[in-house]
Amino acid sequence: MNSNNLEKSISSLQEVNAELARRSFKEFVLYTMPSYMLNWHHELLMDKLQDFAEGKIQKLMVFMPPQHGKSELTSRRLPAYILGNKPYKKIVGCSYASELSKSFNRDVQRIIDDPIYYQAFPSTTLNKSNVKTSARGSYLRNADIFEVVGSTGFYKSVGVGGSLTGTPVDIGIIDDPVKDAVEAGSPTYRARVWDWYTQVFLTRLHNDSQILVTQTRWHEDDLSGRILRQDDAHEWEVLSLPAILDNDAHAHEDDPRDYGEALWDERHGLKKLLSFKNQNPRAFQALYQQDPRPFKGGLVYPEWNIISDLEYSSIKSKLIYGLDFGYSTSPAALIEVKIWKKNIYIKQIVYKTKLGIDVLSNLIKHGIASRHAKIIADSADPILIDHLRKKYGLNVKKAHKGKDSVPFGISLLNTYNIYVHESSKDLIFELSNYRYKEDADGNPLEEPIKLHDHGLDAARYAVSHEVEKGGNNILAFG
C-alpha cells in the first residue's frame, strides 16, 4: 500500500471513530481517553448517562463507592459529550467545595481543547485566551465558567452553597455534595445543603431541565436521602451499585454479580473491602454499600413493624390524633393513633413544613376521621391551640408537659408493639433515624437528639394522654 492510500485509510478510520464518538457516550469516553480501564459497572453507568444525554432520563441519581470511577464519567466526560452534541446547553456543575467544582471545570476544558475532541466536534470550541469578564464581548473562559464560541451554551462551576443568581440551568450536575463524615453527621450542615438545593439550585431550573446527582452515600439524611423522601421521588431513576453484592443490598436488575462478589475486583478486591468492613461496619454500609443506616443500639425506638393498609384498617379501636406544630423550617405533623392492648398503630396524616394556620386547620379537618375526634397537641403554643378550638371548632387538647414527659413518653411507647402504616414514609424515616446522643466512645446516652422526632412526638402526645386519662384498651401496664 502506497503512502497516499495509507493516509486515506488512516483518515477514514479516524472519521469512523469520530462518528462513533459523536453517537455513543461509551465510544466517546474510549475515543478521548484510550487508557480508560473499563469494567462492566462503567458500561452500565455509561448506558444511563447516554439516556440522560439524549434527554430520555430527566432526573438521575448515581450511587457508587469511592474510587470506582463515577466522577470521571459524570462530571468530566459527560459535560464535554453533551456540549459536543448540543453546544447550546447551559450546564452547571456543583460539588461540596468551589475548588472541586473548578477542578471539574478545568478538566472539561482540557477535554474540549484536545485535538481529538475537535475531530469529533469541530463546532464546539472555547476561547483561546483566559477571559474573566464579558465587558469586551469576548466569550468567557476561566475556572468558574466557560462559554462555547459561536453558541449560547456554557459550563459553570459552583460550590454547594454558592450563588446561581441570574444563571438559567438546562442541566444541573451535583457531584458529592458532602465532603466527609463530619459534615454528613452535622444536622446544621445537612439543613444548609437542603436549603441551598431547594432555594438556590431548583429555582434556576425550567420545565425541561435535567438533574444528575452523583455521590457516595454518607448519611441516611444526606441530600439524596431527603430528595428520595419527597412526593416526587418516583420521578428519579436511581443507579445504586454496592461494593459487595450481599443479601441486604438491593441489586440493580442489570447487575450480573453473584452474592459476595466485589463491584470492581481488579481495582478494589474483596479482601480489601472486607478488611475495611471489619474495621468500621457502619461506615462501610454507607460509603461502600450505599445503604447508610443508624446504629440500632442507639435508636430511640429500636423495634417496630410496617403493616399494610388492610391490616391497619382491620383494627377497630377508637381513633385519637397527636399534633406537633413544628417550626418555620421543620414539619407540622398530624398522626393518627390506634391503641389496642399492647399494640400501638400509627399513621401519618399530615407532615409538611411552613404551614399557615388556615392551611393547617384545613388539612386537619380533612385528615381526621371524625369531626369531633380528639387531637392532643404540643402545649408549647397555647395561643395556636386556642385559635384552632375557637375559630375552627377542632377538639384540640394540650399535651402533658411535665419535666419528664419526653423520657416518660419514649419509655411508654417502647412498652408497646409499634406498627406503622405502610404509607407513612416520614414516620418510617423517623423511626429508622431517631437516636440517642452518644458519648466520646460512641455509646448511647439517655437524651435523644432533637431531630427526626416531629411525627413521633405527635404520636407520643396522643399515647401519653390516653394513659394519663385511663383511655380505653390501655393495657400496657396491666
TIBAVO-256056 format. One record per residue (C-alpha): residue number from 1; x, y, z. Coordinates in pm, 1 decimal, m for minus. Each point is the difference from the previous one (the first is absolute). Layout:
+-----+----------+----------+----------+
!   i !       xx !       yy !       zz !
+-----+----------+----------+----------+
! NUM !        X !        Y !        Z !
...
+-----+----------+----------+----------+
This chain:
+-----+----------+----------+----------+
!   i !       xx !       yy !       zz !
+-----+----------+----------+----------+
!   1 !      0.0 !      0.0 !      0.0 !
!   2 !    145.6 !    333.6 !   m101.9 !
!   3 !     19.4 !    297.0 !    237.1 !
!   4 !   m302.1 !    176.8 !   m150.6 !
!   5 !   m223.5 !   m302.8 !     45.0 !
!   6 !    132.9 !    m50.2 !    353.6 !
!   7 !    m78.0 !    360.7 !     89.2 !
!   8 !   m350.7 !    m38.5 !   m142.6 !
!   9 !    m56.9 !   m317.0 !    197.9 !
!  10 !    117.7 !    166.6 !    321.5 !
!  11 !   m214.4 !    305.1 !    m71.0 !
!  12 !   m300.4 !   m221.2 !    m72.2 !
!  13 !     51.7 !   m194.2 !    322.9 !
!  14 !     32.0 !    321.3 !    198.6 !
!  15 !   m325.4 !    127.1 !   m147.0 !
!  16 !   m176.9 !   m325.3 !     85.6 !
!  17 !    125.1 !     22.1 !    358.3 !
!  18 !   m101.3 !    364.6 !     21.0 !
!  19 !   m348.3 !    m83.7 !   m128.2 !
!  20 !    m34.8 !   m279.4 !    257.1 !
!  21 !    109.0 !    246.3 !    271.6 !
!  22 !   m270.1 !    243.2 !   m108.6 !
!  23 !   m269.0 !   m266.7 !     22.1 !
!  24 !     99.6 !   m195.4 !    310.8 !
!  25 !    111.9 !    126.3 !    338.0 !
!  26 !    188.9 !   m321.9 !     62.3 !
!  27 !    187.3 !     36.5 !   m328.6 !
!  28 !     63.1 !    366.0 !     82.5 !
!  29 !    165.7 !    m93.1 !    331.3 !
!  30 !    224.3 !   m259.0 !   m167.2 !
!  31 !     67.8 !    239.2 !   m289.2 !
!  32 !    112.0 !    288.2 !    221.5 !
!  33 !    163.6 !   m219.8 !    265.9 !
!  34 !    143.6 !   m315.1 !   m161.4 !
!  35 !    161.3 !   m108.3 !    329.2 !
!  36 !   m336.1 !    m17.6 !    178.3 !
!  37 !    m31.8 !   m317.3 !    212.5 !
!  38 !   m345.8 !   m125.6 !    m93.4 !
!  39 !   m193.3 !   m226.7 !    236.5 !
!  40 !   m357.8 !   m124.2 !    m39.8 !
!  41 !   m131.7 !    254.6 !    252.3 !
!  42 !    147.6 !    283.4 !   m206.4 !
!  43 !   m189.3 !   m126.6 !   m304.0 !
!  44 !   m321.5 !    m12.6 !    202.5 !
!  45 !     54.8 !    357.6 !    114.2 !
!  46 !     90.0 !    107.3 !   m353.9 !
!  47 !   m330.8 !   m136.6 !   m126.3 !
!  48 !   m189.4 !    208.3 !    258.4 !
!  49 !    203.0 !    308.7 !    m85.1 !
!  50 !    m68.7 !    m57.7 !   m369.4 !
!  51 !   m372.6 !      8.7 !     72.2 !
!  52 !     51.4 !    308.6 !    213.5 !
!  53 !    195.9 !    176.0 !   m275.7 !
!  54 !   m278.2 !    m77.9 !   m246.3 !
!  55 !   m265.6 !    134.7 !    236.6 !
!  56 !   m161.5 !   m340.0 !     62.4 !
!  57 !     69.9 !     33.6 !    372.6 !
!  58 !    m81.1 !    332.1 !    163.7 !
!  59 !    105.7 !    m75.6 !    357.7 !
!  60 !    278.9 !   m245.8 !     74.1 !
!  61 !    179.9 !   m103.0 !    318.0 !
!  62 !    320.8 !   m201.8 !      0.4 !
!  63 !    134.2 !   m159.3 !    318.8 !
!  64 !    338.2 !   m169.7 !    m11.8 !
!  65 !    284.0 !    m67.6 !    246.8 !
!  66 !    306.4 !    226.9 !     14.3 !
!  67 !    258.8 !    m36.1 !   m275.6 !
!  68 !   m224.1 !   m199.8 !   m231.4 !
!  69 !     m1.1 !    247.4 !   m289.7 !
!  70 !   m330.6 !    183.3 !     32.3 !
!  71 !    136.9 !    357.7 !    m15.4 !
!  72 !    212.0 !    m62.3 !   m309.0 !
!  73 !   m312.8 !    m93.2 !   m188.2 !
!  74 !   m264.4 !    225.5 !    154.0 !
!  75 !    192.5 !    321.3 !     66.1 !
!  76 !    280.3 !      2.0 !   m256.8 !
!  77 !    m86.9 !   m199.6 !   m311.5 !
!  78 !   m377.9 !     48.6 !      0.5 !
!  79 !     m2.5 !    384.7 !    m12.8 !
!  80 !    250.8 !     m5.2 !   m285.6 !
!  81 !   m207.7 !   m258.5 !   m187.2 !
!  82 !   m324.3 !    192.2 !     45.1 !
!  83 !    154.9 !    330.4 !   m110.9 !
!  84 !    145.2 !   m175.9 !   m303.0 !
!  85 !   m341.7 !   m114.2 !   m117.0 !
!  86 !   m196.4 !    292.9 !    141.2 !
!  87 !    227.3 !    304.7 !     27.4 !
!  88 !   m297.0 !    215.7 !    103.7 !
!  89 !    m53.6 !   m183.5 !    330.7 !
!  90 !     49.6 !    193.9 !    323.5 !
!  91 !    168.0 !   m229.9 !    250.6 !
!  92 !     74.5 !     62.5 !    365.9 !
!  93 !    234.3 !   m229.5 !    192.7 !
!  94 !    m15.8 !      5.4 !    381.1 !
!  95 !    207.0 !   m166.3 !    272.9 !
!  96 !     47.0 !     37.1 !    375.1 !
!  97 !    276.2 !    255.2 !    m54.7 !
!  98 !     49.8 !    260.6 !   m269.9 !
!  99 !    359.4 !   m115.8 !    m57.4 !
! 100 !   m114.5 !   m351.8 !    m86.5 !
! 101 !   m261.3 !    143.2 !   m236.9 !
! 102 !    267.9 !    215.6 !   m161.5 !
! 103 !    224.5 !   m302.7 !    m48.1 !
! 104 !   m281.0 !   m176.8 !   m186.9 !
! 105 !    m42.3 !    316.0 !   m207.2 !
! 106 !    368.2 !      4.0 !    m97.7 !
! 107 !    m10.0 !   m371.8 !    m83.8 !
! 108 !   m296.6 !     47.6 !   m232.8 !
! 109 !    187.9 !    284.9 !   m170.8 !
! 110 !    304.3 !   m224.0 !    m52.3 !
! 111 !   m217.0 !   m266.7 !   m162.8 !
! 112 !   m156.6 !    252.9 !   m236.4 !
! 113 !    341.2 !    151.8 !    m82.1 !
! 114 !    140.2 !   m337.5 !   m104.7 !
! 115 !     46.7 !    m22.4 !   m381.1 !
! 116 !   m167.6 !   m342.0 !     m1.1 !
! 117 !   m314.1 !    156.0 !    148.6 !
! 118 !      3.1 !    259.8 !   m277.4 !
! 119 !     m2.7 !   m279.5 !   m258.4 !
! 120 !   m328.3 !   m126.0 !    147.0 !
! 121 !   m154.8 !    336.7 !     85.3 !
! 122 !    152.4 !    278.0 !   m211.0 !
! 123 !   m289.1 !    234.7 !     80.2 !
! 124 !     68.1 !     m2.2 !    374.1 !
! 125 !    300.4 !    216.0 !     80.6 !
! 126 !    111.5 !    228.2 !    281.4 !
! 127 !    167.4 !    338.0 !     11.8 !
! 128 !    375.3 !    m37.5 !    m45.5 !
! 129 !     63.1 !    250.3 !    277.7 !
! 130 !    m91.7 !     12.6 !    365.3 !
! 131 !   m289.0 !    248.7 !     18.4 !
! 132 !   m151.4 !     96.4 !    335.1 !
! 133 !   m243.6 !    269.1 !   m109.8 !
! 134 !   m227.9 !     47.5 !   m298.6 !
! 135 !     50.5 !    376.3 !     m0.3 !
! 136 !    160.8 !    m12.7 !   m345.5 !
! 137 !   m248.3 !   m246.0 !   m139.1 !
! 138 !    241.8 !   m294.3 !     10.5 !
! 139 !   m111.0 !   m350.8 !     84.4 !
! 140 !     77.9 !    m74.3 !    363.9 !
! 141 !    257.5 !   m255.2 !     99.9 !
! 142 !    129.5 !    m41.0 !    353.8 !
! 143 !    m16.5 !   m242.9 !    291.4 !
! 144 !   m357.5 !    101.8 !     85.6 !
! 145 !   m162.4 !      0.3 !   m343.3 !
! 146 !     73.9 !    m58.8 !   m365.9 !
! 147 !   m222.3 !     76.9 !   m295.6 !
! 148 !    m17.2 !   m184.0 !   m331.2 !
! 149 !    124.4 !    227.1 !   m276.5 !
! 150 !   m271.6 !     83.9 !   m250.5 !
! 151 !   m277.8 !   m149.7 !    211.2 !
! 152 !   m202.1 !     69.1 !    315.7 !
! 153 !    117.8 !   m295.7 !    203.4 !
! 154 !    229.1 !     13.3 !    300.2 !
! 155 !    131.6 !   m197.5 !    294.5 !
! 156 !     m1.1 !    171.6 !    339.0 !
! 157 !    148.2 !   m141.0 !    319.1 !
! 158 !   m118.8 !     86.5 !    348.2 !
! 159 !     46.1 !   m139.4 !    347.5 !
! 160 !   m301.8 !   m128.5 !    188.5 !
! 161 !   m123.2 !    308.4 !    182.4 !
! 162 !    121.0 !    235.1 !   m272.1 !
! 163 !   m212.1 !    245.0 !   m196.8 !
! 164 !   m168.6 !    m74.7 !   m332.0 !
! 165 !   m179.4 !    331.9 !    m32.4 !
! 166 !    m75.2 !     80.0 !   m361.9 !
! 167 !    113.0 !   m341.7 !   m122.2 !
! 168 !   m253.4 !   m201.2 !   m203.4 !
! 169 !     68.9 !   m373.2 !     25.2 !
! 170 !    m78.6 !   m262.1 !   m263.7 !
! 171 !    207.5 !   m269.8 !    169.5 !
! 172 !    100.9 !      2.9 !    364.9 !
! 173 !    264.5 !   m246.5 !    117.7 !
! 174 !     58.4 !    m38.1 !    373.3 !
! 175 !    304.7 !   m213.8 !     76.8 !
! 176 !     64.6 !    m88.9 !    364.8 !
! 177 !   m183.6 !    279.1 !    186.7 !
! 178 !    153.6 !   m124.9 !    327.6 !
! 179 !    371.8 !      9.1 !     71.2 !
! 180 !     40.4 !   m247.2 !    285.0 !
! 181 !   m158.7 !   m171.2 !    299.1 !
! 182 !     28.8 !    312.4 !    215.7 !
! 183 !   m214.4 !    203.9 !   m239.1 !
! 184 !   m237.5 !   m289.6 !    m61.0 !
! 185 !    m50.3 !    m45.4 !    373.2 !
! 186 !    m86.2 !    364.7 !     56.7 !
! 187 !   m375.9 !     72.7 !     m4.5 !
! 188 !     83.9 !    366.4 !    m55.5 !
! 189 !    209.9 !    m72.9 !   m306.8 !
! 190 !   m258.2 !   m240.5 !   m144.5 !
! 191 !   m268.2 !    265.0 !     45.2 !
! 192 !    224.5 !    255.9 !   m168.4 !
! 193 !     49.8 !   m227.6 !   m302.5 !
! 194 !   m373.2 !    m63.8 !    m23.0 !
! 195 !    m80.2 !    370.9 !     18.9 !
! 196 !    252.2 !     70.2 !   m277.2 !
! 197 !   m146.5 !   m277.1 !   m215.3 !
! 198 !   m361.5 !    115.2 !     41.6 !
! 199 !     49.9 !    376.6 !     17.3 !
! 200 !    290.1 !     52.8 !   m242.9 !
! 201 !     57.3 !   m299.3 !   m228.1 !
! 202 !   m361.5 !    m93.9 !    m77.8 !
! 203 !   m100.7 !    362.6 !    m59.5 !
! 204 !    229.9 !     16.3 !   m303.8 !
! 205 !   m167.8 !   m293.4 !   m179.7 !
! 206 !   m279.0 !     m0.7 !   m259.1 !
! 207 !   m249.1 !   m266.3 !   m109.5 !
! 208 !    248.4 !   m181.7 !   m223.5 !
! 209 !    303.4 !     27.5 !    227.0 !
! 210 !    183.9 !   m317.2 !     95.8 !
! 211 !    165.8 !    m87.5 !    330.6 !
! 212 !    279.0 !   m247.3 !     65.1 !
! 213 !     97.0 !    m67.9 !    361.4 !
! 214 !    298.9 !   m226.0 !     47.0 !
! 215 !    150.9 !    m78.4 !    335.2 !
! 216 !    138.2 !   m243.8 !    247.0 !
! 217 !   m257.2 !    m32.1 !    274.9 !
! 218 !    110.0 !    127.0 !    341.3 !
! 219 !   m322.0 !     28.7 !    194.6 !
! 220 !   m363.2 !   m110.3 !    m28.5 !
! 221 !   m105.3 !    367.3 !     16.5 !
! 222 !    246.7 !    129.4 !   m259.7 !
! 223 !   m119.9 !    191.6 !   m305.7 !
! 224 !    m97.3 !   m310.2 !   m196.0 !
! 225 !   m172.2 !   m150.8 !    300.8 !
! 226 !   m215.4 !    309.1 !     44.3 !
! 227 !    m83.4 !     23.7 !   m368.9 !
! 228 !   m114.7 !   m362.2 !     m4.2 !
! 229 !   m237.8 !     64.9 !    289.1 !
! 230 !   m188.4 !    268.3 !   m192.7 !
! 231 !   m329.7 !    m49.5 !   m180.5 !
! 232 !    170.6 !      9.3 !   m340.9 !
! 233 !    252.6 !   m273.4 !     84.4 !
! 234 !   m156.9 !   m222.0 !   m268.0 !
! 235 !    128.5 !    241.9 !   m265.7 !
! 236 !    359.7 !    m94.4 !     76.3 !
! 237 !    187.3 !   m286.6 !   m158.1 !
! 238 !    253.8 !   m141.5 !    244.8 !
! 239 !    309.0 !   m203.5 !    m84.2 !
! 240 !    143.4 !   m130.2 !    325.8 !
! 241 !    296.3 !   m235.8 !    m12.3 !
! 242 !    129.3 !   m145.8 !    330.1 !
! 243 !    365.3 !    m95.4 !     31.5 !
! 244 !    m98.5 !   m354.3 !     98.9 !
! 245 !   m325.6 !   m154.8 !   m114.1 !
! 246 !   m158.2 !   m150.3 !    310.0 !
! 247 !   m341.3 !   m102.6 !    124.6 !
! 248 !    m62.2 !    347.2 !    142.5 !
! 249 !     86.5 !    180.9 !   m321.1 !
! 250 !   m276.8 !     79.5 !   m246.4 !
! 251 !    159.9 !   m130.9 !   m316.5 !
! 252 !    m57.2 !    191.2 !   m321.2 !
! 253 !   m177.9 !   m209.2 !   m258.3 !
! 254 !    303.8 !     17.4 !   m230.2 !
! 255 !    254.6 !    m87.1 !    269.9 !
! 256 !    157.6 !   m327.9 !   m120.4 !
! 257 !    168.2 !    m90.5 !    328.7 !
! 258 !    m67.0 !   m288.3 !    232.6 !
! 259 !    m30.1 !     71.8 !    371.1 !
! 260 !    336.5 !     66.5 !    160.2 !
! 261 !    169.5 !    138.0 !   m310.6 !
! 262 !    176.5 !    337.0 !    m10.1 !
! 263 !   m105.9 !    278.4 !   m234.1 !
! 264 !    346.9 !     55.7 !   m152.7 !
! 265 !    216.1 !   m282.9 !    120.6 !
! 266 !    301.2 !     93.3 !   m213.9 !
! 267 !     33.6 !    335.9 !    177.9 !
! 268 !   m176.2 !    m48.8 !    332.6 !
! 269 !      9.7 !   m367.9 !     84.9 !
! 270 !   m218.0 !   m187.9 !    243.7 !
! 271 !    280.0 !    m42.0 !    254.2 !
! 272 !     56.7 !    375.2 !     21.0 !
! 273 !   m372.8 !     73.4 !     24.0 !
! 274 !    m60.0 !   m255.4 !    274.3 !
! 275 !    292.9 !    138.7 !    196.5 !
! 276 !   m156.3 !    346.5 !     m2.7 !
! 277 !   m337.2 !   m147.6 !     90.5 !
! 278 !    149.1 !   m171.8 !    305.1 !
! 279 !    169.1 !    320.8 !    112.1 !
! 280 !   m309.7 !    219.0 !    m30.0 !
! 281 !   m325.2 !   m180.6 !    m86.0 !
! 282 !   m218.8 !    312.5 !     17.9 !
! 283 !    221.6 !    203.9 !   m230.8 !
! 284 !     28.4 !   m293.4 !   m239.9 !
! 285 !   m378.0 !    m36.7 !    m15.9 !
! 286 !    m31.2 !    364.4 !   m102.5 !
! 287 !    307.7 !     74.9 !   m210.9 !
! 288 !     40.0 !   m333.7 !   m173.8 !
! 289 !   m344.1 !   m158.1 !      5.9 !
! 290 !   m191.0 !    327.8 !    m64.6 !
! 291 !   m237.3 !    m95.4 !    280.3 !
! 292 !     64.4 !    229.6 !    297.1 !
! 293 !   m167.0 !   m117.3 !    318.1 !
! 294 !     m0.9 !    120.2 !    358.6 !
! 295 !    146.2 !   m212.2 !    276.7 !
! 296 !   m300.7 !   m199.1 !    119.3 !
! 297 !    121.9 !     m8.5 !    359.4 !
! 298 !    m23.9 !    378.5 !      9.5 !
! 299 !   m348.9 !     28.6 !   m146.8 !
! 300 !   m272.7 !    144.4 !    220.9 !
! 301 !   m251.4 !   m248.4 !   m143.2 !
! 302 !    203.1 !   m308.6 !    m97.2 !
! 303 !   m290.8 !   m238.1 !    m65.5 !
! 304 !   m300.5 !     70.7 !   m224.8 !
! 305 !   m179.7 !   m143.3 !   m301.0 !
! 306 !   m161.7 !    121.3 !   m322.0 !
! 307 !   m353.8 !   m119.8 !    m71.4 !
! 308 !   m221.9 !     20.7 !   m306.7 !
! 309 !   m304.2 !    219.4 !    m38.7 !
! 310 !   m220.6 !   m308.6 !     25.6 !
! 311 !    154.9 !   m101.2 !    333.5 !
! 312 !    m19.5 !    354.1 !    131.7 !
! 313 !   m364.6 !     38.9 !   m100.2 !
! 314 !    m91.9 !   m325.9 !    172.7 !
! 315 !     89.1 !    148.3 !    339.6 !
! 316 !   m331.3 !    137.6 !    128.5 !
! 317 !    131.5 !    184.0 !    305.4 !
! 318 !   m105.7 !    362.2 !     48.2 !
! 319 !    204.6 !    271.4 !   m168.2 !
! 320 !    198.5 !    271.9 !    170.7 !
! 321 !    235.0 !    249.1 !   m163.8 !
! 322 !    329.9 !    154.9 !    100.6 !
! 323 !    105.2 !    339.7 !   m137.2 !
! 324 !    348.8 !    151.8 !      0.7 !
! 325 !      3.4 !    355.8 !   m135.9 !
! 326 !    363.4 !     m2.0 !   m110.4 !
! 327 !    183.6 !    324.5 !    m73.0 !
! 328 !     73.6 !    214.9 !   m303.4 !
! 329 !    246.0 !   m250.5 !   m145.9 !
! 330 !   m131.4 !   m321.9 !    154.3 !
! 331 !   m321.6 !   m185.8 !    m83.4 !
! 332 !   m335.6 !     16.0 !    169.0 !
! 333 !   m114.4 !   m357.9 !     59.4 !
! 334 !   m348.7 !   m141.2 !     55.1 !
! 335 !     13.3 !   m368.2 !     91.5 !
! 336 !   m294.3 !   m237.6 !     32.1 !
! 337 !     32.3 !   m248.4 !    286.8 !
! 338 !   m184.1 !   m319.7 !     85.8 !
! 339 !     71.6 !   m183.6 !    324.0 !
! 340 !   m102.5 !   m358.0 !     65.6 !
! 341 !    134.6 !   m198.1 !    293.0 !
! 342 !    380.2 !     14.6 !    m31.0 !
! 343 !     m0.7 !    118.4 !   m359.9 !
! 344 !     23.1 !    353.1 !   m137.4 !
! 345 !    m95.5 !     66.6 !   m361.2 !
! 346 !    107.2 !    332.6 !   m150.2 !
! 347 !    m65.5 !    165.5 !   m334.8 !
! 348 !    135.6 !    322.5 !   m144.4 !
! 349 !   m281.1 !    239.0 !    m99.4 !
! 350 !    183.0 !    334.4 !    m38.2 !
! 351 !    375.7 !     56.2 !    m20.3 !
! 352 !     85.2 !    332.6 !   m160.2 !
! 353 !    218.0 !    304.7 !     62.9 !
! 354 !    m88.3 !    369.5 !     12.3 !
! 355 !   m376.0 !    m40.3 !     35.4 !
! 356 !   m219.6 !    300.8 !     68.9 !
! 357 !   m276.2 !    m40.3 !    256.0 !
! 358 !   m275.3 !     m9.3 !   m264.9 !
! 359 !    176.3 !   m268.7 !   m203.3 !
! 360 !     82.5 !   m200.9 !    312.1 !
! 361 !   m355.4 !     10.9 !    129.8 !
! 362 !   m136.2 !   m102.5 !   m338.8 !
! 363 !    241.8 !   m294.6 !    m17.6 !
! 364 !    m99.1 !   m106.1 !    350.0 !
! 365 !   m371.5 !     16.2 !    m80.7 !
! 366 !     45.5 !   m212.7 !   m310.9 !
! 367 !    241.2 !   m236.8 !    171.9 !
! 368 !   m191.0 !    m98.3 !    313.0 !
! 369 !   m257.0 !   m274.6 !    m32.6 !
! 370 !   m254.5 !    163.6 !    230.2 !
! 371 !    m98.7 !    366.3 !     25.0 !
! 372 !     27.5 !    m13.5 !    377.6 !
! 373 !    304.4 !   m224.8 !     25.1 !
! 374 !    233.8 !     80.8 !    285.3 !
! 375 !    328.7 !    166.4 !    m99.9 !
! 376 !    283.1 !     17.7 !    254.8 !
! 377 !    228.4 !    287.5 !    m96.4 !
! 378 !    339.0 !    130.5 !    101.2 !
! 379 !    m75.0 !    231.4 !    294.3 !
! 380 !    289.1 !    232.3 !    m86.3 !
! 381 !   m237.4 !    218.8 !   m203.0 !
! 382 !   m319.5 !     50.0 !    206.9 !
! 383 !   m109.5 !    298.5 !   m211.8 !
! 384 !     m0.9 !   m213.3 !   m313.4 !
! 385 !   m188.3 !   m275.4 !    181.0 !
! 386 !   m261.0 !    249.5 !    114.3 !
! 387 !    m25.8 !    132.9 !   m355.8 !
! 388 !    m60.1 !   m348.9 !   m141.1 !
! 389 !   m270.4 !    m56.4 !    259.3 !
! 390 !   m192.1 !    326.7 !    m30.5 !
! 391 !     34.3 !     90.8 !   m367.6 !
! 392 !      4.1 !   m346.7 !   m153.2 !
! 393 !   m198.1 !   m200.4 !    255.0 !
! 394 !    261.1 !   m271.8 !     40.1 !
! 395 !      5.9 !   m217.0 !    311.6 !
! 396 !    360.7 !     85.1 !     91.4 !
! 397 !    142.7 !    m73.7 !    344.8 !
! 398 !    340.7 !     84.9 !    142.8 !
! 399 !    258.1 !   m273.7 !     39.1 !
! 400 !    148.7 !    m53.2 !    345.5 !
! 401 !    324.5 !    195.3 !     30.2 !
! 402 !    155.8 !   m122.9 !    321.9 !
! 403 !    378.9 !     14.8 !     31.0 !
! 404 !     23.4 !   m374.6 !    m60.2 !
! 405 !   m258.8 !    m14.8 !   m277.9 !
! 406 !    247.6 !    m83.7 !   m280.6 !
! 407 !    181.0 !   m289.4 !    171.9 !
! 408 !   m332.2 !   m115.2 !    149.1 !
! 409 !   m167.5 !      2.1 !   m342.3 !
! 410 !    291.0 !   m177.9 !   m167.1 !
! 411 !      9.3 !   m264.8 !    271.5 !
! 412 !   m375.9 !    m36.5 !    m24.5 !
! 413 !     m3.3 !    m52.9 !   m376.0 !
! 414 !    278.4 !   m254.3 !     27.4 !
! 415 !   m218.3 !   m215.7 !    227.4 !
! 416 !   m233.1 !    m51.6 !   m298.0 !
! 417 !     33.3 !   m178.6 !   m329.4 !
! 418 !     16.2 !    284.5 !   m254.5 !
! 419 !   m157.4 !    m42.5 !   m342.3 !
! 420 !     20.8 !    272.0 !   m264.9 !
! 421 !   m220.9 !     30.3 !   m308.2 !
! 422 !    189.0 !    m77.4 !   m319.9 !
! 423 !    m79.8 !    340.6 !   m155.3 !
! 424 !    162.3 !    194.0 !    286.7 !
! 425 !    335.6 !     61.0 !   m163.0 !
! 426 !    108.4 !    284.6 !    229.3 !
! 427 !    m97.2 !   m190.7 !    312.1 !
! 428 !    191.4 !   m301.2 !   m126.9 !
! 429 !    301.9 !    222.1 !    m57.8 !
! 430 !    m27.2 !    141.9 !    351.3 !
! 431 !    m26.6 !   m344.5 !    157.2 !
! 432 !    307.4 !   m105.7 !   m194.8 !
! 433 !    205.8 !    302.7 !    101.5 !
! 434 !   m117.2 !    143.6 !    332.4 !
! 435 !    293.8 !    m74.2 !    226.4 !
! 436 !    160.7 !     79.0 !    330.3 !
! 437 !    299.7 !    223.8 !     38.8 !
! 438 !    332.2 !   m179.9 !     32.4 !
! 439 !    296.1 !     44.7 !    229.0 !
! 440 !    360.4 !     32.5 !   m119.7 !
! 441 !     22.6 !   m379.4 !    m40.5 !
! 442 !   m316.6 !    m24.1 !   m205.3 !
! 443 !   m216.8 !   m141.1 !    279.0 !
! 444 !   m362.7 !    122.8 !      5.1 !
! 445 !   m103.1 !    240.0 !    276.5 !
! 446 !   m350.1 !     35.6 !    143.0 !
! 447 !    m75.6 !    329.3 !   m177.0 !
! 448 !   m132.0 !    m22.7 !   m357.2 !
! 449 !    122.9 !    228.5 !   m277.3 !
! 450 !   m267.3 !    260.3 !    m72.1 !
! 451 !    m31.4 !   m105.7 !   m361.4 !
! 452 !   m223.2 !   m236.6 !   m199.0 !
! 453 !   m262.6 !     15.1 !    271.5 !
! 454 !   m294.8 !    215.3 !   m110.3 !
! 455 !   m231.7 !   m281.7 !   m101.8 !
! 456 !    114.0 !   m216.5 !    290.0 !
! 457 !    m53.4 !    287.4 !    241.7 !
! 458 !   m355.7 !     32.6 !   m128.0 !
! 459 !    m58.5 !   m372.2 !     53.4 !
! 460 !    154.4 !     27.3 !    346.1 !
! 461 !   m242.2 !    279.8 !     95.7 !
! 462 !   m299.3 !   m213.1 !    m94.7 !
! 463 !    114.7 !   m317.1 !    174.1 !
! 464 !    116.4 !    176.2 !    316.7 !
! 465 !   m330.7 !    186.8 !     22.7 !
! 466 !   m200.8 !   m321.2 !    m25.8 !
! 467 !    205.9 !   m169.1 !    269.3 !
! 468 !    m31.0 !    295.9 !    234.8 !
! 469 !   m376.4 !     20.1 !    m59.1 !
! 470 !    m50.5 !   m375.9 !     28.4 !
! 471 !   m108.8 !    m32.4 !   m363.1 !
! 472 !   m171.2 !   m307.4 !   m139.3 !
! 473 !    206.9 !   m309.8 !    m80.6 !
! 474 !    310.8 !    129.2 !    181.4 !
! 475 !    136.8 !   m322.8 !    143.1 !
! 476 !    373.1 !     64.5 !    m26.2 !
! 477 !     46.1 !      2.8 !    376.3 !
! 478 !   m260.4 !   m267.6 !     70.1 !
+-----+----------+----------+----------+
